[in-house]
Amino acid sequence: MLKDFKPVLKILLRFIIIYMVLLSGYQFYLNSFKAGGLDPFSRLIAEQVRHVQNVLGYATQLYDDIPKEQFWFYVKNVYATRMVEGCNAVSVIILFLAFIFAFYKGSQTFVFAFVSLVLLYIMNVLRITGLNIVMTDYKEYGKISHDFIFPAIIYGSVVLLWLIWIKFFALKNENS
């Protein structure tokens, strides 16, 4: 009977191990930058959001609040939002990678993971940019945008990429 569940248990165990290793590594990374405010990856995202907003005509400055580990976005000289570590989508990306590598399919796993990470990174920068624009021009939609619409964008992107991975790569040989 256990033989029937062996493939599923193998995938589940691989997922849990990869997830725990990546999560532990990320926590170690975060702890090493604790005294300096927001971590470098989150800083990079904030700077890129600022750049995109400036290109789109939304003059943006950043205020680095080191003690509270956050950035404040001032759009058109008015406070719009603040960015904390959770906004960088790394926790979602770790979950995504653990799932992809749980269904490991050789070198194509690395290629798909890399391309997906680039897409998720761009999606996240655009997501934060969009939220800042909503909070600047349509503040009445700010709460619903922050709590529902923009999280749905990043999580929806992850689910879509998971479905693509399963349908076209992970189960391709099994369905043929």
C-alpha positions as CSV (number, residue, x, y, z in Angstrom):
1,M,0.0,0.0,0.0
2,L,2.8,2.4,0.8
3,K,4.2,1.8,-2.7
4,D,1.2,3.6,-4.2
5,F,2.0,6.7,-2.2
6,K,5.8,6.6,-2.7
7,P,5.9,9.1,-5.6
8,V,3.6,11.6,-3.7
9,L,5.6,11.2,-0.5
10,K,8.8,11.7,-2.4
11,I,7.5,15.0,-3.9
12,L,6.1,16.2,-0.6
13,L,9.4,15.4,1.2
14,R,11.4,17.2,-1.5
15,F,9.1,20.2,-1.2
16,I,9.4,20.4,2.6
17,I,13.2,20.1,2.6
18,I,13.7,22.6,-0.2
19,Y,11.3,25.0,1.4
20,M,12.9,24.8,4.8
21,V,16.5,25.2,3.4
22,L,15.5,28.2,1.4
23,L,13.5,29.8,4.2
24,S,16.4,29.2,6.7
25,G,18.8,30.7,4.2
26,Y,16.6,33.8,3.7
27,Q,16.2,34.2,7.5
28,F,20.0,34.1,7.9
29,Y,20.3,36.7,5.1
30,L,17.7,39.0,6.8
31,N,19.4,38.6,10.2
32,S,22.7,39.7,8.8
33,F,21.3,43.1,7.7
34,K,19.1,43.8,10.7
35,A,21.2,46.7,12.0
36,G,21.3,48.5,8.7
37,G,17.6,48.8,8.1
38,L,15.9,47.2,5.1
39,D,17.8,44.4,3.4
40,P,19.7,45.1,0.1
41,F,17.2,43.1,-2.0
42,S,14.2,45.1,-0.7
43,R,16.2,48.3,-1.2
44,L,16.9,47.4,-4.8
45,I,13.2,46.8,-5.4
46,A,12.3,50.2,-3.7
47,E,14.8,52.0,-5.9
48,Q,13.5,50.3,-9.1
49,V,9.9,51.2,-8.1
50,R,11.0,54.8,-7.6
51,H,12.7,54.7,-11.1
52,V,9.6,53.3,-12.8
53,Q,7.3,55.8,-11.1
54,N,9.6,58.7,-12.1
55,V,9.5,57.4,-15.7
56,L,5.7,57.3,-15.6
57,G,5.5,60.9,-14.4
58,Y,5.0,60.2,-10.7
59,A,7.9,62.1,-9.1
60,T,9.0,59.8,-6.3
61,Q,11.4,60.2,-3.4
62,L,12.3,57.5,-0.9
63,Y,12.9,58.1,2.8
64,D,15.0,55.4,4.4
65,D,13.6,54.7,7.9
66,I,16.6,52.5,9.2
67,P,15.4,51.9,12.8
68,K,12.0,50.6,11.6
69,E,13.4,48.7,8.6
70,Q,11.2,50.4,6.0
71,F,11.2,52.8,3.1
72,W,8.6,55.6,2.7
73,F,7.4,56.4,-0.8
74,Y,6.7,60.1,-1.3
75,V,4.9,60.5,-4.6
76,K,4.4,64.0,-5.9
77,N,5.7,65.2,-2.5
78,V,3.0,63.4,-0.6
79,Y,3.3,60.2,1.5
80,A,1.8,57.3,-0.5
81,T,3.0,54.1,1.0
82,R,5.7,52.4,3.0
83,M,7.7,49.3,2.0
84,V,8.8,46.7,4.5
85,E,10.6,43.4,3.9
86,G,7.4,41.5,3.2
87,C,6.8,43.6,0.1
88,N,9.7,42.1,-1.7
89,A,7.8,38.9,-2.4
90,V,10.8,36.7,-1.4
91,S,8.6,34.5,0.8
92,V,6.2,33.9,-2.1
93,I,9.2,33.2,-4.4
94,I,10.6,30.7,-1.9
95,L,7.3,28.8,-1.9
96,F,7.3,29.0,-5.7
97,L,10.8,27.5,-6.0
98,A,10.1,24.8,-3.5
99,F,7.1,23.7,-5.6
100,I,9.0,23.8,-8.9
101,F,12.0,21.9,-7.6
102,A,9.7,19.3,-5.8
103,F,8.7,18.3,-9.4
104,Y,12.3,18.3,-10.6
105,K,12.8,17.6,-14.3
106,G,16.5,18.1,-14.9
107,S,18.0,21.2,-16.4
108,Q,14.7,22.5,-17.7
109,T,13.8,23.0,-14.0
110,F,16.6,25.6,-13.6
111,V,15.7,27.4,-16.9
112,F,12.0,27.5,-16.0
113,A,12.8,28.7,-12.4
114,F,15.1,31.4,-13.7
115,V,12.7,32.7,-16.3
116,S,9.8,32.6,-13.8
117,L,11.9,34.5,-11.2
118,V,12.6,37.3,-13.7
119,L,8.8,37.5,-14.5
120,L,7.8,37.5,-10.8
121,Y,10.4,40.1,-10.0
122,I,9.1,42.4,-12.8
123,M,5.5,41.7,-11.7
124,N,6.4,42.6,-8.1
125,V,8.0,45.9,-9.1
126,L,4.9,46.8,-11.2
127,R,2.6,45.7,-8.4
128,I,4.2,48.0,-5.9
129,T,4.3,50.8,-8.5
130,G,0.6,50.2,-9.2
131,L,-0.2,50.3,-5.5
132,N,1.6,53.6,-5.1
133,I,-0.3,55.1,-8.1
134,V,-3.6,54.0,-6.6
135,M,-2.6,55.4,-3.2
136,T,-1.7,58.7,-4.9
137,D,-4.6,59.2,-7.4
138,Y,-7.3,56.9,-6.1
139,K,-6.8,56.8,-2.3
140,E,-10.4,55.7,-1.7
141,Y,-9.4,52.3,-3.4
142,G,-6.2,52.0,-1.4
143,K,-7.3,49.5,1.2
144,I,-9.0,47.1,-1.2
145,S,-6.0,47.5,-3.6
146,H,-3.5,46.8,-0.8
147,D,-5.4,44.0,0.9
148,F,-6.9,42.1,-2.1
149,I,-6.2,43.3,-5.6
150,F,-2.4,43.6,-5.6
151,P,-1.8,40.5,-3.5
152,A,-4.0,38.6,-6.0
153,I,-1.7,39.8,-8.8
154,I,1.5,38.3,-7.3
155,Y,-0.2,35.1,-5.9
156,G,-2.1,34.7,-9.2
157,S,1.1,35.0,-11.1
158,V,2.6,32.3,-9.0
159,V,-0.3,30.0,-9.4
160,L,-0.4,30.6,-13.2
161,L,3.4,29.7,-13.4
162,W,2.8,26.6,-11.3
163,L,0.1,25.5,-13.6
164,I,2.3,26.1,-16.6
165,W,5.1,24.1,-15.0
166,I,2.8,21.1,-14.1
167,K,1.0,21.0,-17.4
168,F,3.8,21.6,-19.9
169,F,6.9,20.3,-18.1
170,A,6.4,18.3,-14.9
171,L,3.7,15.9,-16.2
172,K,4.6,16.2,-19.9
173,N,6.1,12.7,-20.2
174,E,3.4,11.1,-18.1
175,N,0.6,12.5,-20.3
176,S,2.2,11.7,-23.6
